[in-house]
Amino acid sequence: MFQALPPLVWALLVLVVGLALTAELARREMRDAGARADMLYNSLADAAQARLRDGLDDAAVALRAMQTVFLSAGDIDQPTFTRYHDNLRAVDDLPGYIVTAFARRYPGVPDSAPFYRYELLSPLEGNEALLWLDVTTQPDNLAALEKARDADHPSMSAPFHLAQFSDADDAGRGITLRLPVYSRGQVPDSVEERRARELGALAISLRLEPLVRTALQGRILEYMHVDLRDLDAVGDDRVFTSRTQPAAGGPTPTLTRLLEFGDRRWELRLQPLAPRLDSDRSRSILLFGTLVSVLAALLLWSIAGTHRRALALGQRMSARFIESEARFRTLNELLPALVLLAGSDGTITYANQFARRRLGEVVGTRLDALYKDPGPRMEVADASGREAGWDEREMEITTSEGTFWARVSLAPVVVDGQPHMLLTATDISEQRELNARLRYQASHDALTELCNRREFERRLTLALATHRAHPETPPFALLYFDVDQFKLINDLSGHRAGDQMLVEMVLAISQNLREGDLFARLGGDEFGLLAYAVNEEEALALAERLRRCIDSVRFVWEGRTHSVSASIGVVMSDRAGATLQDVMAWADSACYLAKENGRNRVHLYREDDDTTRRHGEMEWANRMRGALEQGRLLLDYQEVVPLTTAVLDGPYIELLLRLRDEAGTVVMPGAFLPAAERYGLMPAVDRWVIGTVLSNFARLHPAAAGLQTCAINLSGASIDDEDLADFILECIARHQVPAQRICFEITETVAVRSLLKVTRVIERLRAAGCRIALDDFGSGMSSFGYLKNLPVDVIKIDGSFIREVDTDAMSRTIVSAIVQIGHQRGLKVVAEWVDNDGARGVLDELGVDYGQGFALHMPERVVFQRD
């Protein structure tokens, strides 16, 4: 059949089929390219809308932070306004940011509206034109201000020409975002209260051009024509129009997005700059397919007609191609790396395209002149010797525009029968920069930008080694910081507040450090300071100065002001043979003792007070474990006695823990409970008490089943146990004890420290019928505000107020206030430490419901543990 048709016909058939396949492939590629383009345009439109909102949201967050400052601090002056503005750092990266301003409200003359004048500006430089400017002269700004005042949410003005810019061009067009400023106190709830408490308004001015262009930079402006309009504006509604024009020569889709923010609506219209993307691939398919089809047809025609001549021609072309390819591969013209060839005298004879673009015209210069480091220059002097080559090494290469780092290889080669040196190099500048950044991140804390624990311990180890090698050098000191009640801030205001508080504290400390000392964050709320060349007296003075610095910090978050303090342990480096582990352990011990001695103080580590105490605590912890395993824990009960008109249907007792030691002597809890709390034994102890009491409920008191109320203390460590409530409810159900006869006592300090966890546990236990008592009320940091939010049934007044209630007027006043507020909430009030009849008489007069103390009942062993 091949013979039946002329060669020209076969060639035409092959050409037609090839062109048809090429056209179909190009059509499919155009269709797919259109789909990809539509997907890209929609994603760019969505991204543009989101980025614009992010910029406006950032400005609104900055305004809200400054509003919080006024609510907590009241009226402030210019220096205070500038300091708070700089500390917040909320506008550092805000594109188009001009100024944050406060306009004070002044009442108008009778029968006229109030007016607003700018009084506080930050930054002041460059914005002096705003000072004392009346907002009422700017209708758009005034409208935004009034909306923000009545709704207490950010309000945005229409685009207008900013007063700071004299030229009436688009560069001076901008907007303002506003929030009202109310007088000091809680945020007002109603419109009437907001207008009554209005002090003025905060504003942030933003230039539209950089704000919008920064948000849309990148692929959005590269691929799209952007037109942004204010739908609510009267007159000129332009917000931003990109300088590029939509694609010409055919219809292009218009994508519209609506951005609603600050009581205004912006319409975002985007049009592609090109009718199609990826059209090069379709053209390539058409060109390549057509070329292949033509070549195939010509090849078939050539095979049929001129096979021999074509073969000879092909051989010649192949030989030339092979020769050209060999030369191409030898010289690596298009390799994306530097390729240089130097003769035996070290003169460069060839540089590939990448090398010429990066190094300039280097042909004819010395190869070793490229190295910034003169070390390897002698090694390339003899290009004919094998020893002249070397494997990869990192070197700095000089160019006419500067230097860059490269990974360089040098090898001897033979070209055209002559010895040469072939140098190949790849740019590793970005890689080295990345490695340096990674090394920094590995040794620094991301939040505070201080050295982290790993780097601190490395430097401390180096300092210890240096001191051992050269004992005559001045000693150094380790200061170990632990922020007091840091968990309380996290529980009350959230972890973002805790992080911001740490940043402000570190800023305050850093301004009071000596030059050369190393300050580091060791983790959480723990910090360390290496103070070099100090004696003991100087180290303590430095620690005390830093403690006072921390104590002066007042952290404001969402209208709540927190005091900041820290306990500091100090260790000197003058102990021979001390290791890293020793010094860190001593510092932790000193810091722990500072906390135990009342917090917010400095403690110097000494062998006589810390080591003895720690050994004693560890010994008691081991003895406690043995007592739990061997059943040597004991329970006493003390009755809670009615004082006024309160009537009990049966005894009301509180259980007290005791321990029988190995010799049979009964030990009071003050000796062993601190060790149990320190070494994490309290959850096990509390579970033993709960299980033992509920399984022997009818054998606790001589009244047997007539026992009305049994109070059990819960430690702070048990409150942190998420399974505690399940364990309690399971024991109550298993032993069929009426839940309303069980009262769990939680100290005030634990309640405040773990407010959220305590509330969850309390609500579960009260739902089952148990009662809750707030123990040691008045001893911690709480206020009646916490009492209002805690769902408790009983409050027990701390004994420190009861001991002197009959002789001290202040104690009497405090007890009276607690009783009145407790009764207003429907709570029963118990007085602890009633040790004399005089105190009992005063408590009767004040209306205290119950009393507990040695004057009323001496503790007794529970019935089932009596010998």
Order of alpha helices (4+ residues) and beta strands (2+ residues): alpha-alpha-beta-beta-alpha-beta-beta-beta-alpha-beta-alpha-alpha-beta-beta-beta-beta-alpha-alpha-beta-beta-alpha-beta-beta-beta-alpha-alpha-beta-alpha-alpha-beta-beta-alpha-beta-beta-beta-alpha-beta-alpha-beta-beta-beta-beta-alpha-alpha-beta-alpha-alpha-beta-alpha-alpha-beta-alpha-beta-alpha-alpha-beta-alpha-beta-beta
